[in-house]
């Protein structure tokens, strides 16, 4: 039987989004789905160190199998042919898939899939490969929560971190390599949001998740450690510990009363979907 193969790319939030989009498409097509999760420089942690992959099928979901692959397998078996893999993936994939899509194709076509071609491919008993970090097929927030379940240890840690704080508001401030977030979600917008929250509720606390140590320092110095709680660990995609900490922060944000997030950041959106929490993306009027 042909199946849908999803190779999620990018950071945690992008990959989870692609898995859910794939599951939604597989459900629509009534086919099984395989997820090949690369452990590479983009994201160093295995998927089963983050979410429960055993309980991801059932309850009306398609048959979903998830497994980890090495960076080399990603490069030579699933990546697009390019200089970095000596264009070898064009040979290894030749004739293997009836239909193949990546983010470049999806963006070019405004994330609109050619469903007729997909159906034709499946009727010819050929697999479909989608390599993406985008929402390439519609899904609801409820469907997201049905599918994505953080491992219990993250839930327990998040609850423990927040238990001493009343009415915790989440802040996600994306900096470093995300120029769009830096440009369109400047720090003064977050300062204003925190000031307004404190005016309405002087007892409010804030959990700050950020990939930038200077940003954490600025907020702690401005509002105090008794008001701003943040991780002491530096954001690091290239280490398993760094990815696990980032995922823990996503789970913490999902348990806040609301989230103030950054423009052009899927991390804020993922936390909002995960916990069914209201997200307000702070952006300049020109964004």
FINUDO-877682 format. One record per residue (C-alpha): residue in one letter; chain; x, y, z. Coordinates in Angstrom, 3 decimals. Each point is the difference from the previous one (the first is absolute). Example, Ala and Ser with C-alpha at 12.3 -4.5 7.8 and 13.67 -1.06 7.14 Angstrom:
2
REC:a:A:12.300:-4.500:7.800
REC:s:A:1.370:3.440:-0.660
This chain:
287
REC:x:A:0.000:0.000:0.000
REC:x:A:1.326:3.472:-0.823
REC:x:A:0.595:2.395:2.862
REC:x:A:0.727:3.626:0.765
REC:x:A:3.556:0.611:1.191
REC:x:A:0.615:3.236:1.870
REC:x:A:3.524:1.217:0.653
REC:x:A:-0.468:2.934:2.409
REC:x:A:2.711:2.655:-0.085
REC:x:A:1.016:3.042:2.051
REC:x:A:-0.378:0.495:3.724
REC:x:A:-2.361:-1.676:2.460
REC:x:A:-3.101:2.034:-0.787
REC:x:A:0.455:-0.251:-3.768
REC:x:A:0.447:-3.760:0.192
REC:x:A:-3.025:-0.560:2.229
REC:x:A:-2.067:2.162:-2.338
REC:x:A:1.076:-2.096:-2.985
REC:x:A:-0.854:-3.258:1.807
REC:x:A:-3.509:1.248:0.801
REC:x:A:-0.516:1.302:-3.543
REC:x:A:1.126:-3.374:-1.328
REC:x:A:-2.357:-1.872:2.319
REC:x:A:-2.867:2.217:-1.117
REC:x:A:0.829:-0.718:-3.646
REC:x:A:0.406:-3.737:0.646
REC:x:A:-3.392:-0.042:1.690
REC:x:A:-1.552:1.771:-2.984
REC:x:A:1.644:-2.418:-2.440
REC:x:A:-0.686:-3.057:2.196
REC:x:A:3.614:-1.174:-0.172
REC:x:A:2.662:-0.811:2.577
REC:x:A:2.768:2.458:0.814
REC:x:A:3.676:-0.428:0.764
REC:x:A:1.942:2.792:1.688
REC:x:A:3.776:0.050:-0.430
REC:x:A:1.486:2.340:2.612
REC:x:A:3.604:1.010:-0.650
REC:x:A:2.364:0.493:2.922
REC:x:A:2.249:2.696:-1.428
REC:x:A:1.360:3.522:0.508
REC:x:A:-3.514:1.458:-0.305
REC:x:A:-1.257:-2.090:2.904
REC:x:A:2.192:-2.390:1.966
REC:x:A:-2.614:-1.892:2.032
REC:x:A:-1.858:-3.194:-0.990
REC:x:A:-3.745:0.457:-0.350
REC:x:A:-0.766:-2.641:2.634
REC:x:A:1.959:2.070:2.539
REC:x:A:-2.613:2.752:-0.408
REC:x:A:-3.459:-1.375:-0.757
REC:x:A:-1.911:-3.232:0.527
REC:x:A:0.278:-1.773:-3.353
REC:x:A:-1.660:-3.212:1.165
REC:x:A:-3.417:1.551:0.531
REC:x:A:0.012:2.179:-3.096
REC:x:A:-2.275:-2.319:-2.037
REC:x:A:-3.511:-1.198:0.861
REC:x:A:-3.147:1.946:0.887
REC:x:A:-0.817:0.605:-3.634
REC:x:A:3.594:0.834:-0.925
REC:x:A:1.724:-1.633:-2.954
REC:x:A:2.664:-2.632:0.605
REC:x:A:3.087:2.081:0.809
REC:x:A:3.524:-1.357:0.402
REC:x:A:2.752:2.325:1.205
REC:x:A:3.693:-0.763:0.072
REC:x:A:3.287:1.868:0.298
REC:x:A:2.649:0.113:-2.711
REC:x:A:3.586:1.228:-0.016
REC:x:A:1.159:3.240:-1.587
REC:x:A:1.725:-1.994:-2.766
REC:x:A:-3.166:-1.922:-0.873
REC:x:A:-1.879:3.292:-0.094
REC:x:A:2.579:1.497:-2.315
REC:x:A:0.308:-2.889:-2.454
REC:x:A:-3.431:-1.653:0.083
REC:x:A:-2.530:2.805:0.573
REC:x:A:1.596:3.384:-0.657
REC:x:A:-0.206:1.792:-3.341
REC:x:A:2.878:-0.672:-2.414
REC:x:A:2.624:2.681:0.609
REC:x:A:3.737:0.582:0.196
REC:x:A:0.105:-0.932:3.697
REC:x:A:-1.109:-3.588:-0.735
REC:x:A:1.784:-0.119:-3.362
REC:x:A:-3.485:-0.123:-1.591
REC:x:A:-0.074:-3.653:1.057
REC:x:A:-3.529:0.169:1.438
REC:x:A:-1.261:0.460:-3.548
REC:x:A:1.315:-3.527:-0.678
REC:x:A:-1.075:-1.612:3.278
REC:x:A:-3.530:1.356:-0.391
REC:x:A:-0.305:-0.633:-3.721
REC:x:A:-3.275:-1.793:-0.752
REC:x:A:-0.712:-0.551:3.682
REC:x:A:-2.725:2.606:0.454
REC:x:A:-2.868:0.822:-2.272
REC:x:A:-0.332:3.504:1.373
REC:x:A:2.508:2.102:1.947
REC:x:A:-0.344:3.418:1.598
REC:x:A:2.235:2.259:2.056
REC:x:A:-0.425:3.449:1.526
REC:x:A:1.284:1.787:-3.106
REC:x:A:-2.776:-1.578:-2.083
REC:x:A:-2.579:0.624:2.714
REC:x:A:0.901:3.669:0.437
REC:x:A:-0.028:0.487:-3.773
REC:x:A:-3.529:-1.411:-0.092
REC:x:A:-1.203:1.770:3.171
REC:x:A:-0.098:-3.353:1.851
REC:x:A:-2.770:-1.245:-2.308
REC:x:A:0.398:-3.719:-0.683
REC:x:A:-0.896:-1.586:-3.315
REC:x:A:-2.466:-2.476:1.495
REC:x:A:-0.928:-1.468:-3.400
REC:x:A:3.640:-0.884:-0.695
REC:x:A:0.326:-1.468:3.503
REC:x:A:-3.039:-2.221:-0.539
REC:x:A:1.349:-1.085:-3.394
REC:x:A:3.336:-0.860:1.607
REC:x:A:-1.630:-2.120:2.685
REC:x:A:-2.126:-1.806:-2.589
REC:x:A:3.255:-1.033:-1.700
REC:x:A:1.209:-1.522:3.272
REC:x:A:2.768:2.592:0.383
REC:x:A:1.074:1.669:3.251
REC:x:A:-0.117:3.749:0.544
REC:x:A:2.881:1.890:1.635
REC:x:A:-0.495:3.410:1.600
REC:x:A:3.027:1.698:1.533
REC:x:A:-1.288:3.017:1.888
REC:x:A:-0.279:2.086:3.129
REC:x:A:-3.159:1.754:-1.169
REC:x:A:-3.724:-0.488:0.519
REC:x:A:-0.384:-1.515:-3.450
REC:x:A:-3.481:-1.373:0.764
REC:x:A:-2.669:1.531:2.228
REC:x:A:-0.592:-1.243:3.523
REC:x:A:-1.821:1.306:3.053
REC:x:A:1.580:0.874:3.335
REC:x:A:-2.030:-2.824:1.535
REC:x:A:1.496:-2.464:-2.504
REC:x:A:3.466:1.275:0.975
REC:x:A:-0.678:-0.726:3.672
REC:x:A:-1.408:-3.430:-0.825
REC:x:A:3.246:-0.915:-1.698
REC:x:A:2.803:1.723:1.906
REC:x:A:0.522:-1.145:3.590
REC:x:A:3.192:1.069:1.795
REC:x:A:1.611:-2.733:2.077
REC:x:A:-1.279:0.010:3.569
REC:x:A:3.321:1.185:1.420
REC:x:A:-0.333:3.329:-1.860
REC:x:A:-3.548:0.439:1.285
REC:x:A:1.169:-0.696:3.556
REC:x:A:2.993:2.348:-0.243
REC:x:A:-2.117:2.802:-1.459
REC:x:A:-2.619:-0.353:2.709
REC:x:A:2.706:0.014:2.675
REC:x:A:1.638:3.158:-1.378
REC:x:A:-3.313:1.890:-0.117
REC:x:A:-1.534:-1.245:3.266
REC:x:A:1.315:2.852:2.174
REC:x:A:-1.101:2.729:-2.407
REC:x:A:-3.439:1.537:-0.247
REC:x:A:-1.507:0.931:-3.359
REC:x:A:3.112:-0.602:-2.077
REC:x:A:0.168:1.758:-3.361
REC:x:A:2.231:-1.520:-2.668
REC:x:A:2.480:2.022:-2.035
REC:x:A:1.732:-1.450:-3.031
REC:x:A:2.610:2.324:-1.456
REC:x:A:1.763:-1.382:-3.057
REC:x:A:3.293:1.663:-0.916
REC:x:A:3.368:-1.320:-1.313
REC:x:A:-0.420:-1.206:-3.622
REC:x:A:-3.651:1.005:-0.441
REC:x:A:0.359:3.430:-1.584
REC:x:A:-3.760:0.331:-0.540
REC:x:A:-0.719:-0.412:3.714
REC:x:A:2.764:2.410:0.969
REC:x:A:-1.258:2.603:-2.451
REC:x:A:-3.753:-0.287:0.502
REC:x:A:-0.187:-0.988:3.696
REC:x:A:2.374:2.437:1.760
REC:x:A:0.519:-0.230:3.751
REC:x:A:-1.944:3.176:0.754
REC:x:A:-3.228:-1.770:-1.041
REC:x:A:0.653:-2.682:2.612
REC:x:A:0.870:2.641:2.615
REC:x:A:-3.337:1.694:-0.704
REC:x:A:-1.875:-3.307:0.263
REC:x:A:1.626:-0.864:3.341
REC:x:A:-0.657:3.515:1.360
REC:x:A:-3.682:-0.218:-0.949
REC:x:A:-0.333:-3.460:1.568
REC:x:A:1.573:1.261:3.240
REC:x:A:-2.260:3.052:0.030
REC:x:A:-3.052:-2.289:-0.148
REC:x:A:1.472:-2.634:2.309
REC:x:A:2.973:1.038:2.176
REC:x:A:0.389:-3.643:1.120
REC:x:A:0.543:-1.327:-3.530
REC:x:A:3.060:-2.090:-0.815
REC:x:A:1.595:-0.607:-3.372
REC:x:A:1.783:-2.957:-1.521
REC:x:A:2.447:1.192:-2.641
REC:x:A:1.142:-2.432:-2.692
REC:x:A:2.652:1.409:-2.295
REC:x:A:2.907:-1.173:-2.111
REC:x:A:1.976:3.104:0.961
REC:x:A:1.842:0.285:3.325
REC:x:A:0.264:3.805:-0.153
REC:x:A:-3.786:0.259:-0.322
REC:x:A:-0.470:-2.143:3.109
REC:x:A:2.469:2.185:1.890
REC:x:A:-1.756:3.226:-1.039
REC:x:A:-3.389:-1.229:1.223
REC:x:A:1.309:-1.347:3.297
REC:x:A:1.835:3.280:0.688
REC:x:A:-3.063:2.067:-0.914
REC:x:A:-2.658:-1.955:1.929
REC:x:A:1.924:-2.143:2.497
REC:x:A:0.518:-3.731:0.447
REC:x:A:-3.084:-0.242:2.188
REC:x:A:-2.103:1.152:-2.966
REC:x:A:1.787:-1.466:-3.032
REC:x:A:0.721:-3.731:-0.030
REC:x:A:2.206:-1.330:-2.777
REC:x:A:2.297:-2.923:-0.696
REC:x:A:3.632:0.226:1.069
REC:x:A:0.960:-2.229:-2.931
REC:x:A:1.147:1.505:-3.272
REC:x:A:-2.054:-0.840:-3.088
REC:x:A:1.860:-2.579:-2.085
REC:x:A:-1.543:-1.899:-2.910
REC:x:A:3.123:-2.068:-0.532
REC:x:A:-0.165:-1.827:3.346
REC:x:A:-2.587:-2.470:1.289
REC:x:A:-0.113:1.839:3.345
REC:x:A:-0.609:3.322:-1.776
REC:x:A:-2.894:-1.399:-2.031
REC:x:A:-1.570:-1.649:3.037
REC:x:A:0.180:3.281:1.894
REC:x:A:-1.566:1.882:-2.916
REC:x:A:-2.831:-2.527:-0.137
REC:x:A:-0.501:0.314:3.758
REC:x:A:-0.338:3.753:-0.494
REC:x:A:-2.651:-0.599:-2.666
REC:x:A:-1.938:-2.170:2.456
REC:x:A:0.370:2.658:2.727
REC:x:A:-1.358:2.686:-2.338
REC:x:A:-2.910:-2.299:-0.858
REC:x:A:-1.009:0.043:3.680
REC:x:A:0.055:3.791:0.379
REC:x:A:-3.177:2.084:0.162
REC:x:A:0.894:1.705:-3.290
REC:x:A:3.019:0.356:-2.271
REC:x:A:1.574:3.097:-1.495
REC:x:A:1.930:-1.296:-2.996
REC:x:A:2.351:1.127:-2.715
REC:x:A:-0.809:0.710:-3.625
REC:x:A:1.024:-2.720:-2.469
REC:x:A:0.516:-2.609:2.725
REC:x:A:-1.593:-3.425:-0.141
REC:x:A:1.162:-0.656:3.588
REC:x:A:-2.538:2.444:1.459
REC:x:A:-2.736:-1.516:-2.156
REC:x:A:0.890:-3.561:1.015
REC:x:A:-0.161:0.837:3.719
REC:x:A:-3.378:1.662:-0.528
REC:x:A:-1.408:-3.003:-1.871
REC:x:A:1.443:-2.479:2.467
REC:x:A:-1.685:1.566:3.021
REC:x:A:-3.006:1.649:-1.656
REC:x:A:1.347:3.313:1.286
REC:x:A:-0.752:3.403:-1.497
REC:x:A:2.940:1.327:-1.993
REC:x:A:0.572:3.667:-0.673
REC:x:A:2.777:0.531:-2.523
REC:x:A:1.713:3.309:0.670
REC:x:A:0.942:1.771:-3.189
REC:x:A:0.588:3.480:-1.299
REC:x:A:-2.916:1.602:-1.926
REC:x:A:1.874:-0.417:-3.305
REC:x:A:0.291:-3.811:0.419
